[in-house]
Amino acid sequence: MIRFAKTLLSPAGVDVVVREGADSHTLRTAVAFSPESLGLSHEEFASLTWLELPSA
C-alpha cells in the first residue's frame, strides 16, 4: 500500500499494489473484512477504485 499526499496536480490518495496474477476478488474480500490491517479506515476502503489490468 502506498499513500501519497495532495499535490498541485493530484489529490491525496492510496494505491494498493498487488502481485501479477493475484486473485483480485480474494484480495478485495480480505481488505473489506479488515481494512485496518492495512492501515485503511472503512471510509477509505469504501472510496477505493479497483482497476483491473488486461490479461496478457
C-alpha positions in Angstrom: 0.0 0.0 0.0 1.3 3.4 -1.0 -0.1 6.6 0.5 0.5 9.9 -1.3 -0.1 13.5 -0.4 -2.0 16.1 -2.3 -0.1 17.9 -5.0 -1.0 20.8 -7.3 -1.9 18.2 -10.0 -3.4 15.3 -8.0 -5.5 14.7 -4.8 -4.2 12.7 -1.8 -4.8 9.0 -2.2 -3.9 5.4 -1.6 -2.6 2.9 -4.1 -2.8 -0.8 -3.3 -0.3 -2.7 -5.4 -0.7 -6.5 -5.8 1.4 -9.2 -7.4 0.6 -10.0 -11.0 -1.7 -13.0 -11.2 -3.1 -12.4 -7.7 -6.9 -13.1 -7.4 -8.3 -9.6 -7.0 -11.7 -10.8 -5.7 -10.0 -12.6 -2.8 -7.9 -9.5 -2.1 -11.0 -7.3 -2.1 -12.7 -9.6 0.3 -9.8 -9.8 2.7 -9.4 -6.0 2.7 -13.1 -5.4 3.1 -13.1 -7.8 6.1 -10.3 -6.0 7.9 -9.2 -2.7 6.2 -7.5 -1.7 9.5 -4.9 -4.4 8.9 -3.6 -2.3 6.0 -4.0 1.0 7.8 -7.2 1.9 6.0 -10.3 3.3 7.6 -13.7 1.9 6.4 -14.3 5.2 4.7 -11.0 4.9 2.8 -11.8 1.3 1.7 -15.3 2.4 0.5 -13.6 5.1 -1.6 -11.2 2.8 -3.4 -11.4 2.4 -7.1 -10.3 -1.1 -8.2 -8.5 -1.1 -11.6 -8.2 -4.4 -13.5 -5.3 -4.8 -15.9 -6.0 -6.6 -19.1 -4.7 -10.2 -19.2 -1.5 -10.5 -21.3 
